[in-house]
Amino acid sequence: MKKKIAVHLADGFEEIEAVSIIDVLRRADLDVLVISVTGKTEVSGAHQIKVMADILFENVNYDEIYMIVLPGGMPGAATLDAHVGLKSQIRKFVAENKQLAAICAAPLVFGNLGILEGEQAVCYPGFENYLQGAEVLQVPVVESGNFITGRGPGLAIQFALKIVEKAVSVEKAELLAKQMLV
């Protein structure tokens, strides 16, 4: 059975990150579920590009989800951080030792929950103070424990390939990188 990856969108998401991640994960033949936390399926990005989500947050069975993914962008990341239901699911994933990933400003959700204690993490420059308890690095993408974090839009493909490594294999990630000329 394919692993289900849940990519969460809120109005103001970073389009390059969301679409690149969804595309790369689908190329890896993962079951990607695009989830809207806005109460509507059409979600508008930070640059007014509209994306249709597959499902609304309240209709998702998180027991079937392998990994929660949070694209960045503002105010999208702040909206994700304010979503009580999403934060509850993230806490549950931590308790169940399940996978979590966030890029750009979105790692602030993990930091504000206090779940990065003792982990390494990265984020968009200027958001480091939100990564409470983490060892903040200055590398493109980092995997630490059950967390994958990435710095920003230009690194979205590298971030997505790290998710592929974790969810499928290093070989699959390398093959995709070669096919996409990364």
N, C-alpha and C positions, 0 to 999 in steps of 0.2 A: 504494500500500500504506500502511495506517495505521501511524503510529509507535507502537512499543511502549514503554510506560512501566512500569517495575518498582518497585512500592511495597513496601517491606520491613517486615515486622512481627516484633517480638519480644515476649514476654510483658512487660507493663508499658508498652505503647505508649500514647500519648495518643489516646483515641478520637475526640475532636472533629477532631483533625488528620488522622488516617488516613481516617476515613469521609468527611470533607469533601473531602479531596484526591481520593480515589477517585471520589466522586460527580461533582465538577466536571469531572474529566478524562474521565469517561465521557459526560457531557453534551456535551463537546467532540468526541465520537466518536473519541477516542483508544483504542487497544488497551491497557487497563490490566491488568497482571498483578500480583495480590496474592500476595506471596511470604513464606512463613514461614521464619524462620531457626532455628526451634525443634525441627525434626525431626517436627513434627505439624501437621496442617492447621488445627486449632482453636487460635487464639491468644487469650489473655486480656489485655484492656487494663488500664490502671492503675486503672480504676474497675470492674473485674470484668465488663465488657461483652465477650462473646466474639464473635470474627469468624472466619469460615472463609476461609482462604487458598485461592487457586486452585492453588497448586503449592508444593512444598518447594524450598528453595534449591538442593539438590544436583541437582535435575532441570531447572534453568533453562539455556537456551542463551543466554548473554549476548551472543553475536555478533548476535542479533536485537534486542537492547534498545537503544533510543534514549537513554533517561535512567534513571538510578537515583535513586529518591526515598526519603528517610529521614524518617518522622514522628518526633517527639520523644516526650517522656514518660519517666518514670523508674520502674523501672530499664530500660525498653525501650532507651533510647539507649545506656546503658552496655553492654547485652547486644549491641547492634549493633556497638559499638566493640570488643568482645571477640571477635567472629566473624572468625576468620582468613580464611575463604573470601571473605566479603563485602569485607573490606579489600583482599584481593588483586584482586578485580574492580574495586574503586574505583581502585586504582593503575593497573590496565590501562586503565580509562576515561580517566584523566588522560593516560596515554601516547598514547592514540588520539584525544585531543582531543574526547571525548564528554561529554555533559551530565550534571551531578550537581546534586541539590537536597536540602536538609535544612532542617528547621524545629525551633524550640524548643531542646531540649537536644542534638538530633542533629547540629548542625554540629560538635560536639566530635569526632565521628568524623573529619571532614576535618581539623580542627585537629591532632588527635593524629597524623595521618599526615603532617603537615607540608606539605600540598598547598595551603594557603591563602596561602602566601607571596606578598605583593604584591597580594593581592585584597582587595576590600571584603567584609565579612560582618556578619551580625547573628545573635543567638541569644537565648535566654531570659535575662532578667536574672540575673546571678550565674554564668553560664557563660562569660563573656567571656575569662577567663584560659586557656581551652582553645583559643581561636582563634589559635594560634601563627602569627605572621608576617602576620596579616591586619590591615587597617585596620578596626577595629570601629566600626560606625555605630550610631546610635540611631533608625533608621527602621523601619517595619513589615516591609518586604521589600526585598531588594537583589539585583540581577543583576550579577555581576562575572565577566568571562571566561566560563568554562563552568559557573559556579556560580550557583545561586539559593538564597538563605537567607532564612528568615523567623523572626520573634521568638517567636511562641507561639500558643496555641489560638485566641484571639480573632481572629487574623489568618490562619487556615487557608484561608479562601475567597480572600482577596487573594493569598496565596501560590500557591494552585492556579491562579488566573487568570493569574499571572505565568508559570507553566509553560505554560498554554494559549497565551499570547502567543508564547513561545519555540518551542513545538512545532507550532503551527498558524498563528496570526496575531493581531495586535492587534485586528483587526475581530471575530474570533471571540470573543476575550476580552471585548470591549466588549458584544457581543450577549448573551453569557451573563450578564454582570453586570447588564445591563438586564432580562433575563428573570427573574433571581433577585432583583431589587430590591436589588442591592448598591450 
